[in-house]
Amino acid sequence: MFNQNKLKRPAASFAAAVGLSLALSACGGGGGITPEPDPDPKPPTEQMGLIKGQITPFKVGDASSVSAGAENDKDQAIATAPVDMDGKFDLGLPKSDVMTASFNNKLVKPSDVFGCTAKETESISAPDNMRLLPIASLKTNKFQSIITEADSKNPIYNYKAWWFSNTDGTFRFKGDCKELAFGSPIDTTLILKKGWNVVDTYLDFGKSQKYAVTSQPTTYLPWKSATASASSLSLNVQSVITSKNFFTPWKNLPQYQNR
């Protein structure tokens, strides 16, 4: 005999399967493709530069702005920031692409950065394409030179400098720059990152110059007159510090005198 129930079973089974599939879909169990998580963000390709400082001592009217990279009113600054009523400032330094595009004429070969002539340079190694710009002092709008000390308790004249490098690389230098610069033996190795590097500088006049890469300060450091920082040193040393191009010794070299 013909049995209709046998014909209905496949339809019932199909309906049950569809129902189960819909239920699983509603619960998130439909077997869909799980999207891949976003990749980790790329790390910064350069070190940013920010100088946070407070002019010390300070009274209203002493300064309204500070700038980096300008030695006089005819020189172009690479960065300028306002000074508030307490003498504080936040000076952001240009990114690498801005430095190479807008301030390329200010960049210095590693062999020249200490102001040594070729005959005074005992040895040097650095990437061929490396170009540098150390910022050791800032200028107020009244063109007073100010520095921040690396160690205020150290009797040796010292300061922090912000060194721009257009590339990652190791810079080694040995020499004694007496002809055009103030003259102290140098034997240093600096591992520099692309962007801005903070370098603690110790100048024991006539004896040694020491440099060490350190971390970027995150607090407001005191900035004071470059000459006031040398008040405990001999008059001869004080005269050296106030001499032209003391903080930019490469400008004593003929190839940089018009830059």
C-alpha positions in Angstrom: 0.0 0.0 0.0 1.1 3.6 -0.7 2.3 5.3 2.5 2.0 9.1 2.4 3.9 9.5 5.7 7.1 8.2 4.1 6.9 11.1 1.5 6.5 13.8 4.2 9.5 12.9 6.2 12.1 14.5 3.9 10.2 17.8 3.9 9.9 17.7 7.7 13.7 16.9 8.0 14.5 19.8 5.7 12.3 22.2 7.7 14.0 21.2 10.9 17.4 21.7 9.4 16.5 25.2 8.2 15.2 26.0 11.6 18.4 24.8 13.3 20.5 26.9 10.9 18.5 30.0 11.6 18.7 29.5 15.3 22.5 29.0 15.1 22.8 32.2 13.0 20.8 34.2 15.6 23.2 33.0 18.3 26.3 33.8 16.4 27.1 30.2 15.6 26.4 30.3 11.9 30.0 29.5 11.1 30.7 32.9 9.5 34.3 34.0 8.8 35.8 35.8 11.8 37.6 39.0 10.6 41.3 39.2 11.3 42.3 41.6 14.1 43.8 44.9 13.0 47.6 44.7 12.9 49.6 46.5 15.6 50.1 50.2 14.8 53.5 50.9 13.3 56.0 52.3 15.8 57.2 55.9 15.3 59.9 56.2 12.6 61.6 59.1 14.4 62.1 60.6 17.8 60.1 63.8 18.3 61.6 66.8 20.0 60.0 68.9 22.7 61.8 71.3 25.0 59.9 72.1 28.2 61.5 74.8 30.1 61.2 77.7 32.6 63.5 80.7 32.4 65.1 81.1 35.8 65.1 83.7 37.4 62.2 85.4 35.5 60.1 88.4 35.8 57.4 89.6 33.4 59.1 91.5 30.6 62.4 89.5 30.6 61.3 87.5 27.6 58.1 87.0 25.5 59.4 84.1 23.4 62.3 81.7 22.9 63.7 80.3 19.7 66.1 77.5 18.5 68.6 77.7 15.7 68.9 81.5 15.3 72.0 83.2 16.4 70.9 86.8 15.6 68.0 88.7 14.1 69.1 87.9 10.6 69.2 84.2 11.2 66.2 81.9 10.6 65.0 80.0 13.7 63.9 76.4 13.3 61.3 76.8 16.0 59.8 79.5 18.3 57.5 79.3 21.3 55.8 81.9 23.5 56.9 82.4 27.2 54.1 82.6 29.7 53.8 84.8 32.8 55.9 82.4 34.8 58.7 82.1 32.3 57.5 78.6 31.1 57.6 77.5 27.5 56.9 74.4 25.4 59.2 74.5 22.3 58.3 71.8 19.7 61.1 71.0 17.4 60.5 70.3 13.7 60.0 66.8 12.3 62.6 65.2 10.2 60.9 65.9 6.9 60.6 69.6 7.8 64.3 69.8 8.9 65.5 68.3 5.6 63.1 70.3 3.4 63.2 73.7 5.1 66.4 73.8 7.1 68.8 71.6 5.1 71.3 74.5 4.9 71.6 74.4 8.6 72.5 70.7 8.8 76.1 69.7 9.5 78.4 66.8 8.5 79.5 64.7 11.5 83.1 65.5 10.7 82.5 69.2 11.2 80.1 69.3 14.2 82.8 69.9 16.8 84.6 72.6 14.7 87.7 70.5 14.2 89.8 71.0 11.1 90.8 67.9 9.1 94.3 67.8 10.7 92.9 68.0 14.2 90.6 65.0 13.6 92.2 61.7 14.6 89.4 59.4 13.6 85.7 59.6 12.7 83.0 57.1 11.6 79.4 57.8 10.8 76.9 56.9 8.1 77.8 58.7 4.9 74.4 60.3 4.6 74.2 61.4 8.3 73.6 65.1 8.9 73.3 66.7 12.3 72.2 69.9 14.1 72.9 70.3 17.8 70.8 72.8 19.7 72.7 73.6 22.9 71.3 77.0 23.7 68.1 78.9 23.0 67.7 82.6 22.4 65.1 84.8 24.0 63.4 87.5 21.8 66.1 89.8 23.3 68.8 87.4 22.0 70.0 86.4 25.4 71.5 82.9 25.3 70.0 80.4 27.8 70.9 76.8 28.6 69.7 74.1 30.9 72.3 72.2 32.9 72.7 68.4 32.8 73.8 68.4 36.4 73.6 71.6 38.4 75.8 70.1 41.2 78.7 69.3 38.9 81.5 71.9 39.0 82.3 71.2 35.3 80.5 73.4 32.8 77.6 71.3 31.5 74.3 71.5 29.6 71.8 69.4 27.8 71.7 69.7 24.0 69.1 68.5 21.5 70.8 66.9 18.6 68.9 66.4 15.3 70.0 63.5 13.2 68.4 62.7 9.8 69.0 59.0 10.2 69.6 56.2 12.7 73.3 55.6 13.2 76.4 55.5 15.4 78.7 58.5 15.4 82.3 58.1 16.7 84.7 60.9 16.9 88.2 61.5 18.3 90.1 64.7 18.0 91.3 67.9 19.6 89.8 71.0 18.2 92.2 73.9 19.1 92.6 75.9 16.0 89.1 77.3 15.5 87.1 76.0 18.5 87.9 76.4 22.2 90.0 73.2 22.3 89.6 70.2 24.5 90.2 66.5 23.6 87.2 64.6 22.4 86.7 60.9 22.3 83.1 60.0 22.1 80.6 57.5 20.7 76.9 58.6 20.2 74.2 56.2 19.1 71.7 58.5 17.5 68.1 57.9 16.4 66.4 59.6 13.5 64.9 62.8 14.9 65.8 64.5 18.1 68.3 63.1 20.7 69.1 64.6 24.1 72.8 64.7 24.7 74.3 65.6 28.1 77.5 67.6 27.5 80.4 68.2 30.0 83.1 70.6 29.1 86.2 70.5 31.2 88.1 73.3 29.5 91.5 72.3 28.2 91.1 68.7 29.5 88.1 66.9 27.9 84.7 67.1 26.3 82.3 64.4 27.2 78.9 63.6 25.6 76.2 61.0 26.5 72.8 60.3 25.0 70.1 60.4 27.6 66.3 60.3 27.8 64.0 63.1 26.8 63.0 65.2 29.8 59.3 65.3 30.5 59.2 68.0 33.1 59.9 71.8 33.0 63.6 72.2 33.4 65.2 75.5 34.6 66.9 77.5 31.8 69.2 80.3 32.8 71.7 82.6 31.2 74.6 80.8 29.7 77.0 83.3 31.4 75.3 82.9 34.8 75.9 79.2 34.6 79.6 79.9 34.3 79.8 82.4 37.1 81.9 80.1 39.3 84.5 79.4 36.6 87.5 81.5 35.8 87.2 84.8 33.9 89.1 83.2 31.0 86.5 80.4 30.7 83.7 82.9 31.0 85.1 84.9 28.1 85.3 81.7 26.0 81.6 80.9 26.8 80.6 84.4 25.6 82.7 84.2 22.4 81.1 83.9 19.0 80.0 80.4 17.9 80.8 78.8 21.3 77.6 76.7 21.1 77.9 76.3 17.3 81.6 75.6 16.8 81.1 74.3 13.2 80.4 77.9 12.2 84.0 78.7 12.7 84.8 76.4 9.7 85.0 78.3 6.4 82.3 76.2 4.7 79.7 77.2 7.4 80.5 80.9 7.9 77.7 82.1 5.6 75.1 79.6 6.7 
